[in-house]
Amino acid sequence: MPQLHQPVLLKEILRYLNPGSGKNFIDCTFGFGGHTLALLEKNRPDGKVLGIEQDKEIIGKYQVSSIKFQERLTLVNNNFNNLEEIVKKYEFNQVDGVLYDLGVSSWHFDQSSRGFSFQVNEPLDMRCSGDSLTAEEIINQYKEQELVRIFKEYGQERFSGRIARVICQERRKHQIRTTKQLVEIISRIVPKKFQYKRIHFATRIFQALRIAVNDELNNLKESLPQALEILKPKGRLVVISFHSLEDRIVKNFFRESAKEGKLEILTKKPIIPSLEEIKLNSRSRSAKLRCAQKI
């Protein structure tokens, strides 16, 4: 199995999900199975995991390391916004815990060749599955005001208007097809004093495009109520987010559900990685874990 995505906050996930013998879990963001394999180790001999992964290429690369795990793992290529439909189709009932790890895997950045990273020159794709517009189509076809909205809302980019304006000027001359072309445009707009900060000056635009391409925030909003519905009483919902927009959605959903008497929030403040974990896996530094229990 490729070790391309280190499971973030694994100890904390196991503590909050508490996977014992016979318990059943859903991993809504399977990736390369790091969290799922840890759950399957703990819920043996008869506990099961339903893994959902929207990227068909990742599923093609994944190989379960043991036959006994294959018997207890159901792996589905789908989007977690179809959670209730998936559970019904595979008759996966009596769910003790649902996990979301909302981070894009290291494989997407480093090896997918789909333009997730601004560090290498690749086609502007950014799709996790093949049924949406690419980043290239958005950049070259969306109206200026819609680009401004995406950059502001999803990237919280202070220079959204100027970047969108220059993109529209440039695309009238030639199509913007690659990450290198886009980074070059952004570099012309962002003042030099902002280009040498800890966070790369293109980060927010690339994040915004990725969110827009994959409709990440709306999928999360649609999926969380479904997760709550399928959980058993006292079943637990654990979500790891990696930026403030995701975390706000989770926090608000937990608060509203708690007010309605449907959930008990178990993490008053989000759990963050230890310094030791951040040293081992720098991409974990922005992770925040929240957990709630169904009443």
N, C-alpha and C positions, 0 to 999 in steps of 0.2 A: 504493500500500500504506500503511495507517495506521501512523504512527510513534508508537505508543502504548506500546511496550515496548522500551526500549533494551536491546540484548543485553549482558548482564553478562559481564565478564572475557573479552571477545572475543579480544583478543590472546593471552591465556594459553590459551584453548581451541584456537586455531589452532596455537600452539606445541606443545601436547601431542598433539593429534590428527594434526598434520602432514599436512594433506590435499593430496596430490599428484595428478597426472594419473591417471585410471583408478581411483582409490580410492573405495570405497563406504561410506557412513555412514548411521546411523540417528539421527535427532533425535527422542527420545521425548517431548519437550515442545515441539512446533513453535511454538505461540503465533502471532505475526505474522511468523515466518520469519526473524528477524534473524540467528540463528546459521546456519540452513540456507543462506541466500543467500550468506553468507561462505564456507561450505564449497563451494557450487556454483561460486563464482568461482575457487576454488583447485584443484578437482579436474576442471576442464574438460580436454579436450573430451568425455570419455566416462565420467567418474565420476558416480555416482548418489547420491541421498539419498532415504531413506524417512522421511517426516515423519509423526509421530503426534500428533494433537490431539484431546483428549476433548470439547472444547466445540464443538458444531456451529455455534453462532452466530459464533465466531471464524473458523472455516473459511469460512463464508458471506461474511465481510467481507474475507477475504484474496484478493488478486489477484497472481499472479506477474507480475513486471515485464517478463519477456522470454519469448518462445516457446521459445527454446533451453533455458531453465531448466525449462519445463513438460515438455519431452521427457525431462529427466533427474531429475525430481522425482515421486515417488509420495506423495500426501498422503492420509492415512487418518484418518477420524473413529472413534477407538476409545480404549481406556484402555491405558496401557503395561503393565498387569499381564497383558495378553493378548499379550505380545511374540512368543513363539514361534509362536502361532497366526497372527498377522499376517504374520510373515516367511514362514511356509509358504504362506499364501493367495496372497501377492503374489510368491512365488518370488524373494525378495530374499536372495541368497546372497553368499558371499565378503565378509563384513562386516569392514571395517578399523577401524571405531570406532563406539562407541555413546555418545551424549550425553544427559544428563539435566540440565535447568535447572529445579529444583524450585520456583522462586518463582512465585507467582500473578502474572499480568501486571498492569501498571498499568491496563489497560482494565477488568479485573474490579473494581478498587477505584473507579475514577473514572467509568466509563460503563456498566457492566453493569446497574445498578439492581437488584442482587440482594442487597444488604445486606452486602457484604464490608467496607464501611467504616463506622466509627462516626461519621464526620464529617458525614454527611448522613442524613436520615431516609428510609429505604427499607424494603420488606418484608424480613423475616428469611428469606431463601432460602439463599444461599451455595452453591448447587449449581454445579459446573462442567459437569455433564451432568444430564439430566433423570430419571435412574433411581434416585435415592436419596431418603431422607427430607430434608425441608428443615430449616433451623435452627429455624424456627417450630415444626415438629412435635416436634423433640427437646426444645425448651424447654418446650413445653406438655404433652408426653405422658410423657417419661421420669421414672422414679422419682427421688426426691431423691438417693439414694445413687449412682445411675448418673450424675447430673449432677455430683456431687462428684468421681467418678472421672474423668470427661471433663475437668473444669476443672483437676484436680490433675495428671493424667497428661499431657494434651496442652497445657495452658496454664501449668503450674507456678505456678498462682495460689495465693498464701498464704491468701486469704480464701475459698477454694472452698466450704467448708461453710456459711458465713454467706450467701454469695451464692445458693447452691442453695436454702437454706431460705427466703429471702425470695422467690425466684422462685416456689417452690411455694405460698407464701402468696398472692402476687399473682395467680397464674393461677387460683386458686379464685374470685377476684372477677371477673376478666375475662381473656380471651386476651391473651397477649403476642405482638403481631404485627409490631412494627416495631423498627428499630435504636434509635430514640429512646427507646422504652419500656424496652428492655434497658439502655441506657446510664444512664438515670435510676435504675433499680434498683441497678446497680453503684455509682453515685455515692453512694447512700445508705449503702452498706456499707463501701466503702474509706475509711479515715480520711483526713481532709483533708491531713495531712502527706505522704501517698503520692500525692495527686492532682496535684501540681505537679512531678513528676519528668520527666526527659527522655522516658521512655516513657509514653504516655497510659494512664490507669488502667483503660481498657476493653480494651486491646490483648490481654492474655492470654486473656480470656474469648472474644473474637472469634476469636482464633487457634485456641483449643481447639475451638470449634464448627465452624469451617471444616474442620479436620482430621477431626473426627468425621463431618461431613456427607459428605465426599468420600473417607473411609477412606484418607487419604493415606499413613499410615505402613505399613499392611498392604500397600497396593498396591506401595510401594517394596520392601518385604521380599520380595514375590512376584516382582517384576520383575528384580531384580539377578541372581539365579542364571540366569534366562533369557538375560539380556544376555551373561553370561559364556559360556554354552553356544553362542550363535550367532556369537561372535567367531572370526575366524581366529586361528591362533597368531601372536603378536606384535601382534594387534589391541588397541586401547586403549579403556578404559572411563573416561569423564570424568563426574563428578557435581558439580554446584553445588548446595549446600544453603543454606538461609536461617535455620534455627534448630537448636538443639543436638540435638533429638530426631532429625531427619533425619540430621544429621552423624554422630551416634553409630551409627545403623544402617549407614551407608556405611563408616565406620571399622571397625566390627566385621566387616562382610562382607569387606572387603579383608584384614583380619588373618587371619580364619579361612581364606580362600581361599589366602592366602600360605603359611600353615602346611601346608595340604594340597598345596602345590606347584602350584597352578593359576594363581596371579597373582604378578606382581612389582609391588610398590608403588613408584611413581615419585615420589610426593610424601610425604616423611617427615612434613612438617607441611603443613596445608592452605594453599593459596594464597589470599590475600585481595586485594581491590581496592586500587589505589593511592589516595593522597589526592586526586590529580587526578580519577580516575574517580568517587570519592565526591562531589566537588564538582559534577561534571556530572550525576550521577545518585545522589541521596541514598539511594534505595531499594537501592542496591548495597552499602551499608555493612556489612550482616551476612552477605554472601555468603562462602562457603568452597568452594574447588575442590579436589577430590581426584582423582587419576588413578592407574590401575594398568594393567599390560600382561599380556595372557594369555600363559602359558608354553606 
